């Protein structure tokens, strides 16, 4: 059982860009909630440097430039899950 090579994998596209934008926002919100929940859960269990990874991912998901780039890709026809 082998994996396809990257050159054999083609981008997925969509015609429903509005729905893909909604899916993207839902996915980002779910991920943010997961990171917040995990950070709170591990707050007293691991050191502050290790906890910083949760803050980093939260910061990245809230970054307007990253969100803008993702939205532009959807406007070009890419799917949110690609």
C-alpha positions in Angstrom: 0.0 0.0 0.0 1.8 3.1 -1.2 1.1 6.8 -1.1 0.7 8.7 -4.3 3.5 11.1 -5.1 2.8 14.8 -4.7 2.8 15.3 -8.4 -0.1 12.8 -8.7 -2.3 14.8 -6.2 -4.3 17.6 -7.8 -5.9 20.5 -6.0 -9.6 20.3 -5.3 -11.8 23.1 -6.5 -15.3 24.4 -5.8 -17.9 26.4 -7.6 -19.6 27.4 -4.3 -17.2 29.9 -2.9 -19.6 31.3 -0.4 -20.0 27.9 1.2 -16.3 27.3 1.3 -15.8 30.7 3.0 -18.3 29.6 5.7 -16.6 26.2 6.1 -13.3 28.0 6.5 -14.6 30.2 9.3 -16.2 27.3 11.1 -13.0 25.3 10.9 -11.0 28.3 12.2 -13.4 28.8 15.1 -13.4 25.2 16.0 -9.6 25.1 16.0 -9.4 28.2 18.1 -11.8 26.7 20.6 -9.7 23.5 20.7 -6.5 25.4 21.3 -8.1 27.5 24.1 -9.5 24.4 25.7 -6.2 22.5 25.6 -4.3 25.5 26.9 -6.6 25.8 29.8 -6.5 22.1 30.5 -2.7 21.9 30.5 -2.1 25.2 32.2 -1.1 23.6 35.5 0.4 20.5 34.0 3.2 21.7 31.7 5.7 24.5 31.7 4.9 27.9 30.3 7.3 27.5 27.3 5.4 24.4 26.2 2.1 26.2 26.7 3.3 29.0 24.3 2.6 26.7 21.3 -1.1 27.0 22.0 -0.7 30.8 22.1 1.2 30.7 18.9 -1.4 28.7 17.0 -4.2 30.9 18.4 -2.3 34.0 17.2 -1.7 32.5 13.7 -5.4 31.6 13.3 -6.4 35.1 14.3 -3.9 36.7 11.9 -5.7 38.9 9.4 -3.1 38.4 6.7 -3.3 34.6 6.9 -7.1 34.7 6.9 -7.0 37.1 3.9 -4.7 34.8 2.0 -7.0 31.8 2.7 -10.0 33.7 1.5 -8.2 34.7 -1.7 -7.4 31.1 -2.4 -11.1 30.3 -2.1 -12.0 33.1 -4.3 -9.7 31.6 -6.9 -11.8 28.4 -6.6 -9.8 26.3 -4.1 -11.7 24.4 -1.5 -11.4 25.4 2.2 -10.1 21.9 3.1 -7.4 21.9 0.5 
